[in-house]
């Protein structure tokens, strides 16, 4: 898997462009793999970072606005409490 720098706005835009490409072809949804590790912070396990949640909210907002009824299924890697 590529190690992308999600801190970079250009990377975020390319991710959104890739999602739009496939959605324009008519797919119904995405499984988003390794979500807890999109962003990296030293001194953390990288799970549950605010910037991860912010990016996923942005993705959801973009998809909801332009591709209603699309499914996003995120791998959480979190055990229930």
PALUM-748453 format. One record per residue: chain; residue number from 1; x, y negated, z negated of N, C-alpha, C in turn. Coordinates in Angstrom, 2 decimals, always signed. Example, Ala and Ser with C-alpha at 12.3 -4.5 7.8 and 13.67 -1.06 7.14 Angstrom:
BEGIN
{node 'A', 1, {+13.19, +5.69, -7.80}, {+12.30, +4.50, -7.80}, {+13.20, +3.30, -7.80}}
{node 'A', 2, {+12.85, +2.25, -7.08}, {+13.67, +1.06, -7.14}, {+12.90, -0.03, -7.87}}
This chain:
BEGIN
{node 'A', 1, {+0.84, +1.18, +0.00}, {+0.00, +0.00, +0.00}, {+0.88, -1.24, +0.00}}
{node 'A', 2, {+0.48, -2.26, +0.71}, {+1.26, -3.50, +0.69}, {+1.16, -4.19, -0.67}}
{node 'A', 3, {+2.21, -4.87, -1.04}, {+2.23, -5.65, -2.28}, {+1.99, -7.10, -1.90}}
{node 'A', 4, {+0.74, -7.52, -1.93}, {+0.37, -8.87, -1.50}, {+0.39, -9.83, -2.67}}
{node 'A', 5, {+0.73, -11.08, -2.38}, {+0.76, -12.13, -3.38}, {-0.58, -12.87, -3.35}}
{node 'A', 6, {-1.51, -12.45, -4.18}, {-2.83, -13.07, -4.20}, {-2.82, -14.48, -4.76}}
{node 'A', 7, {-1.69, -14.91, -5.31}, {-1.55, -16.30, -5.75}, {-1.51, -17.24, -4.54}}
{node 'A', 8, {-1.10, -16.71, -3.40}, {-0.94, -17.50, -2.19}, {-2.30, -17.69, -1.51}}
{node 'A', 9, {-2.75, -18.94, -1.35}, {-4.05, -19.18, -0.71}, {-4.15, -18.60, +0.70}}
{node 'A', 10, {-3.03, -18.56, +1.42}, {-3.05, -17.99, +2.78}, {-3.36, -16.49, +2.73}}
{node 'A', 11, {-2.86, -15.81, +1.72}, {-3.15, -14.38, +1.56}, {-4.65, -14.20, +1.28}}
{node 'A', 12, {-5.18, -15.01, +0.40}, {-6.61, -14.93, +0.10}, {-7.45, -15.15, +1.36}}
{node 'A', 13, {-7.07, -16.13, +2.16}, {-7.81, -16.40, +3.40}, {-7.73, -15.23, +4.37}}
{node 'A', 14, {-6.57, -14.60, +4.45}, {-6.42, -13.44, +5.34}, {-7.25, -12.25, +4.87}}
{node 'A', 15, {-7.33, -12.07, +3.56}, {-8.18, -11.01, +3.02}, {-9.63, -11.26, +3.41}}
{node 'A', 16, {-10.08, -12.50, +3.23}, {-11.45, -12.84, +3.60}, {-11.67, -12.68, +5.10}}
{node 'A', 17, {-10.68, -13.04, +5.91}, {-10.80, -12.88, +7.36}, {-10.91, -11.41, +7.74}}
{node 'A', 18, {-10.15, -10.55, +7.06}, {-10.23, -9.11, +7.33}, {-11.61, -8.57, +6.95}}
{node 'A', 19, {-12.14, -9.02, +5.82}, {-13.49, -8.60, +5.43}, {-14.51, -9.03, +6.47}}
{node 'A', 20, {-14.41, -10.29, +6.92}, {-15.34, -10.79, +7.93}, {-15.23, -10.00, +9.23}}
{node 'A', 21, {-14.01, -9.64, +9.63}, {-13.81, -8.86, +10.84}, {-14.64, -7.58, +10.80}}
{node 'A', 22, {-14.50, -6.83, +9.72}, {-15.21, -5.55, +9.61}, {-16.71, -5.75, +9.44}}
{node 'A', 23, {-17.09, -6.78, +8.69}, {-18.52, -7.05, +8.51}, {-19.17, -7.46, +9.83}}
{node 'A', 24, {-18.46, -8.21, +10.65}, {-18.97, -8.59, +11.97}, {-19.16, -7.37, +12.87}}
{node 'A', 25, {-18.40, -6.32, +12.62}, {-18.57, -5.08, +13.38}, {-19.75, -4.24, +12.87}}
{node 'A', 26, {-20.30, -4.64, +11.72}, {-21.51, -4.00, +11.24}, {-21.38, -3.04, +10.08}}
{node 'A', 27, {-20.22, -3.00, +9.41}, {-20.14, -2.10, +8.25}, {-21.04, -2.63, +7.13}}
{node 'A', 28, {-21.40, -1.74, +6.22}, {-22.34, -2.08, +5.16}, {-21.69, -2.42, +3.84}}
{node 'A', 29, {-20.38, -2.16, +3.70}, {-19.75, -2.44, +2.43}, {-18.30, -2.02, +2.38}}
{node 'A', 30, {-17.69, -2.31, +1.24}, {-16.28, -2.01, +1.00}, {-16.09, -1.37, -0.36}}
{node 'A', 31, {-15.14, -0.48, -0.44}, {-14.62, -0.02, -1.72}, {-13.30, -0.75, -1.91}}
{node 'A', 32, {-13.18, -1.49, -2.99}, {-11.99, -2.28, -3.26}, {-11.12, -1.51, -4.25}}
{node 'A', 33, {-9.96, -1.10, -3.82}, {-9.08, -0.22, -4.59}, {-8.15, -1.02, -5.49}}
{node 'A', 34, {-7.85, -0.49, -6.65}, {-6.85, -1.04, -7.59}, {-7.12, -2.50, -7.96}}
{node 'A', 35, {-8.37, -2.84, -8.15}, {-8.76, -4.21, -8.47}, {-8.02, -4.78, -9.68}}
{node 'A', 36, {-7.81, -4.03, -10.76}, {-7.14, -4.63, -11.91}, {-5.72, -5.11, -11.63}}
{node 'A', 37, {-5.17, -4.73, -10.50}, {-3.75, -5.04, -10.24}, {-3.55, -5.97, -9.05}}
{node 'A', 38, {-4.58, -6.71, -8.67}, {-4.42, -7.67, -7.58}, {-3.43, -8.76, -7.96}}
{node 'A', 39, {-3.53, -9.22, -9.19}, {-2.64, -10.27, -9.70}, {-1.69, -9.65, -10.72}}
{node 'A', 40, {-0.49, -10.20, -10.79}, {+0.50, -9.68, -11.72}, {+0.93, -10.79, -12.69}}
{node 'A', 41, {+0.97, -10.45, -13.96}, {+1.43, -11.37, -15.00}, {+2.41, -10.63, -15.90}}
{node 'A', 42, {+3.61, -11.16, -16.02}, {+4.58, -10.55, -16.93}, {+4.03, -10.58, -18.35}}
{node 'A', 43, {+4.33, -9.53, -19.08}, {+3.89, -9.44, -20.47}, {+2.46, -8.94, -20.61}}
{node 'A', 44, {+1.83, -8.56, -19.49}, {+0.47, -8.00, -19.55}, {+0.45, -6.68, -18.78}}
{node 'A', 45, {-0.63, -5.95, -18.93}, {-0.82, -4.75, -18.10}, {-1.54, -5.11, -16.80}}
{node 'A', 46, {-1.76, -6.40, -16.59}, {-2.38, -6.97, -15.38}, {-3.88, -6.70, -15.28}}
{node 'A', 47, {-4.45, -6.06, -16.26}, {-5.87, -5.75, -16.23}, {-6.68, -6.89, -16.84}}
{node 'A', 48, {-7.82, -7.16, -16.22}, {-8.79, -8.12, -16.76}, {-8.27, -9.56, -16.76}}
{node 'A', 49, {-7.45, -9.91, -15.78}, {-6.94, -11.28, -15.69}, {-8.01, -12.21, -15.12}}
{node 'A', 50, {-8.11, -13.44, -15.64}, {-9.13, -14.37, -15.14}, {-9.03, -14.62, -13.64}}
{node 'A', 51, {-7.83, -14.69, -13.11}, {-7.69, -14.97, -11.68}, {-8.22, -13.82, -10.82}}
{node 'A', 52, {-8.16, -12.61, -11.33}, {-8.75, -11.48, -10.61}, {-10.26, -11.66, -10.52}}
{node 'A', 53, {-10.86, -11.99, -11.65}, {-12.31, -12.20, -11.67}, {-12.70, -13.36, -10.75}}
{node 'A', 54, {-11.91, -14.44, -10.77}, {-12.21, -15.60, -9.93}, {-12.16, -15.24, -8.45}}
{node 'A', 55, {-11.15, -14.47, -8.05}, {-11.04, -14.09, -6.64}, {-12.21, -13.18, -6.24}}
{node 'A', 56, {-12.55, -12.22, -7.08}, {-13.67, -11.33, -6.75}, {-14.99, -12.09, -6.67}}
{node 'A', 57, {-15.17, -13.09, -7.53}, {-16.37, -13.93, -7.45}, {-16.39, -14.70, -6.13}}
{node 'A', 58, {-15.23, -15.15, -5.70}, {-15.14, -15.87, -4.42}, {-15.50, -14.93, -3.26}}
{node 'A', 59, {-14.97, -13.72, -3.29}, {-15.28, -12.73, -2.25}, {-16.78, -12.45, -2.24}}
{node 'A', 60, {-17.34, -12.20, -3.41}, {-18.78, -11.90, -3.50}, {-19.61, -13.06, -2.97}}
{node 'A', 61, {-19.23, -14.29, -3.33}, {-19.98, -15.47, -2.88}, {-19.92, -15.59, -1.36}}
{node 'A', 62, {-18.75, -15.40, -0.79}, {-18.57, -15.48, +0.67}, {-19.42, -14.42, +1.37}}
{node 'A', 63, {-19.38, -13.21, +0.87}, {-20.14, -12.12, +1.50}, {-21.64, -12.34, +1.33}}
{node 'A', 64, {-22.08, -12.72, +0.14}, {-23.51, -12.95, -0.08}, {-24.05, -14.05, +0.83}}
{node 'A', 65, {-23.24, -15.10, +1.04}, {-23.68, -16.23, +1.85}, {-23.83, -15.87, +3.33}}
{node 'A', 66, {-22.99, -14.96, +3.80}, {-22.94, -14.70, +5.24}, {-23.33, -13.28, +5.65}}
{node 'A', 67, {-23.32, -12.36, +4.71}, {-23.61, -10.95, +5.02}, {-24.47, -10.36, +3.90}}
{node 'A', 68, {-25.74, -10.76, +3.83}, {-26.58, -10.27, +2.74}, {-26.70, -8.74, +2.76}}
{node 'A', 69, {-26.91, -8.19, +1.60}, {-27.10, -6.74, +1.41}, {-25.84, -5.92, +1.62}}
{node 'A', 70, {-24.68, -6.56, +1.57}, {-23.41, -5.84, +1.68}, {-22.99, -5.33, +0.31}}
{node 'A', 71, {-22.48, -4.11, +0.27}, {-22.05, -3.48, -0.97}, {-20.55, -3.71, -1.17}}
{node 'A', 72, {-20.18, -4.11, -2.38}, {-18.78, -4.13, -2.81}, {-18.67, -3.19, -4.00}}
{node 'A', 73, {-17.85, -2.19, -3.88}, {-17.66, -1.23, -4.95}, {-16.20, -1.30, -5.38}}
{node 'A', 74, {-15.97, -1.80, -6.59}, {-14.61, -2.02, -7.07}, {-14.17, -0.89, -7.99}}
{node 'A', 75, {-12.95, -0.43, -7.78}, {-12.33, +0.53, -8.69}, {-11.87, -0.24, -9.92}}
{node 'A', 76, {-12.35, +0.14, -11.08}, {-12.07, -0.63, -12.29}, {-10.91, -0.08, -13.10}}
{node 'A', 77, {-10.68, +1.23, -13.08}, {-9.62, +1.84, -13.89}, {-9.76, +1.53, -15.37}}
{node 'A', 78, {-10.97, +1.33, -15.83}, {-11.21, +1.01, -17.23}, {-12.11, +2.08, -17.84}}
{node 'A', 79, {-11.72, +2.58, -18.98}, {-12.56, +3.53, -19.70}, {-13.64, +2.78, -20.45}}
{node 'A', 80, {-14.85, +3.31, -20.50}, {-15.90, +2.65, -21.27}, {-15.56, +2.64, -22.75}}
{node 'A', 81, {-16.00, +1.60, -23.42}, {-15.75, +1.49, -24.86}, {-16.84, +2.16, -25.65}}
